[in-house]
Each structure stands twice: as structure tokens, then as C-alpha cells.
């Protein structure tokens, strides 16, 4: 009995010592905290940029899909302009979705934004542009999933294309894409963990730095994993609440 | 002067000719029923009138003004089409109500966006229309809470909200249970007494016979027979019309 108790006490003391070594000594919790802030900053702003790019690209692509027939019929400048912009959007999607985000990050950091000393800024731009490609296709799938009759109802009531999208299609599409969009934000949050590749001290990098300094892997890495998990759970819950609120007009 | 005059409308999808030289006219306050078997081009004709499809040839005139010419369709601007579309209202087979808005908002949305009056005027007008289709107790309901017949009546109110010259119905009861078709047909009938000009594409022969001033029977993209309901139903001249009629009534 005493032996078991002593074993537990010993284990606990060891854990406590490791905890103190990893997080308390030299205020190393501050590294985790700063890393977490950077991770949140990158995710939030990259997410916003992603949504913005996503809306623009999805609008262009679905306008082209929905209207190219009637525009081609009448031809003219508008048709060629739309076709050109649609081509650019397609190129963007191909390049961004066709290359790894780490490679994009390194290209951005070491080549395109070489003069920038603000790593977080570079990460925001890179992850924003990357996420935009995925969000665009998510939005487009939502728009295309809305029944064609809804477009026709809008048009038969004299709405123009923008009004039809704004008041009829997008509210319905948004509801459809919300779970997938949440998925994309979860992926984005975790993807930012590669920011350490170019020396940005995000959450993962902070844990790794502590590991390097203390030669203690278990504590910092498990702590980092738990923090990511908690963030994802909170995000999922928030989206769940929003989803239930939006579904109120059904059943 | 005819409120609507359609001349030589032609439309094909790829190599299939769906409408071959369709011409007819309609006087104010008249109800025209278009009947015919599936694939005869009835719905396409209605969609051409509402500019959901663009006819390749022919003209459409409303109140004596030519609003569409198939040979000049290339030069039509989007806004121009939009304004001309407002001569027509359209009620769809599967309602196409906006699921995210309640009944009142469904009816009010179009006049609000087109700025046809103050908020109060539009709301009063919408409530009056909803009362006219007998749904005053449902103004706050969402489409998913309504039966098919009620949805279609809301759709009629929504189309009427823009006060179109001609109201078109595309098989308004085809998606409904037999016991629900009655309430929709009753509303359409009541509109006739209110002096609306209407075009109804329908499979309800009894309704076409009773309500229309004029019946067009379409087959294979042409008008096979046209005239008063008495003539078309009582004394059909074409063999196709006779075959269609005997098939339509034999199941009953």
C-alpha cells in the first residue's frame, strides 16, 4: 500500500518539476502565450482575407457559370471581360490548390515579401490567399446548389443579377455551406502550425522552442496539442449555434 | 387593341425545334388556356414571353408596343429586358417561394426592391393581396409551414404584387395533390372576375373549359387548334386534338 502511494507521489512530483521547468522557469509560459496570440492573429486575419477573396472569386465564377450562355448569345465587351476575369480566377485556384502551403509560405517569405520583417504579416497574407481558394469553391458549390427555380423566380420578379444574389441566393447558399466553411476554418487554424518553417513564433513553434531549451518533449508538445484541441472545439460549438439559429426558418 | 400580340415565335434547343411559328393575340381581361401533351412546347412558350428563354425569331407586343424582336435580341440590354419582363407575372409549377422569408416578406420583396412605393404602402398592398388569396392568417408563416396549395396561393400574390399586364401560370396545379388543386383554381377564377388578363398552361381540362375565353391546343411546337372552349372541346377539328381529348378524359 505504502509502496503504491509512494510511487504516485513520486510520479506527481516528477510531473510537477517538469511542469515548472517547462512553463514556470524563465517565464516560458509567456512563449506559449505569445505563440497562441500569433496563431490566433494569423488564423483570424487570414480567415477574413480568405472569405473576402472567396466571395469575389465565387461571384465571378458562378456569374460566369450562370450567365455565360445568355451573355455569349448577345456577345459584346461584357462577355469577353467576364471570360477574362473568370480565366484569372481559374488560374489562381489551380496554382494555389496545386502547391503545398508550406512552399507558398516560403516563396512569400524568402522571395515575394523578402523586404518584410514582420513574419506574422507574411503568414496572414499567405494563409489568406491560400484559404481564399478553398473558400471560393465552397461558396461556389453553395451557390450552384440553390435550385435554379430560385434564380428564375428572382428574374421573373424583375430583380437584377446582384439583387437576386444578395436577397435570394446567398442567404440560402450560406446556410448550406456553413458546415463546410467551419471545416475550412478548422483546417486553416491547424495549418498555421507550419508558420514555424520561416521562423514565425506561433503556438507550435513555441512548444518546440521549449522542447529544445529544456530537452523535455512530453510537456510542451502535449500542452500545445491540448490548446489546439480546445480552440477547435470552441470554434465548432460557435458554428453549431449559428447553424441552429439559421435553420429556424425550416420546420 | 390587343393587350398581347405574339407573332411567329420560334425557338429551338440545339437541333430540336420546340416552337415553330407560334402566333396568337389576347384581349384585355381575357383568359387563355394553353393545353397539349408534355413536350409540345407550352412551357417554353410561356418562358419566352417572360424572357426566361429568348426566342430566335418573332415578335412580342404588349399594348401595341413591340417589346421583343427575335432578330434584334443581340442588342437588348440587361436592364431593358428587366423592365420589359415586368409586363408579365409568372407563377411557377413548383412555386419557387423564397424559403428564408415569411409570407409577407415574399410578397413585399419585389415591390420593395423595385421601389414601387413607401414601405407602408407596399406592406398594405401586400396584406391586401394576401387577403385576396385567403391567407391573412398566414402572413408570418414561413413557406415550409404551408401546404402546397397555400404556397401556390402565396406565389400568385407575389406575382400580383408587381401588377403585371398579363399573369402567366405554368402548370400551377401539377405539383399539388388533387384535393389541393381546387383552392388554387378557385383563386385563379376569382382573378378572372377581377379583370386580370391571364395565360394558363394547364392539364386541368375541366378548368380550361370552364374559365377560359380562349383555348390553344399545342402539339409538336405548333398551334394545332385554337378557339373558344366550346369550339375546341365540343367540336375539335384536328385528329391530334381529338386523340388528346379522348386520352385526357378516359382516365376519369
Interface residues (C-beta under 8 A of the other chain):
Chain A: X70 X73 X74 X75 X147 X149 X150 X152 X153 X155 X156 X157 X158 X159 X160 X161 X163 X167 X168 X171 X172 X175 X249 X250 X251
Chain B: X50 X51 X52 X54 X73 X74 X75 X76 X78 X79 X82 X83 X85 X86 X88 X89 X90 X92 X94 X96 X97 X98 X99 X100 X101 X102 X109 X110 X113 X114 X142 X144 X158 X159 X162
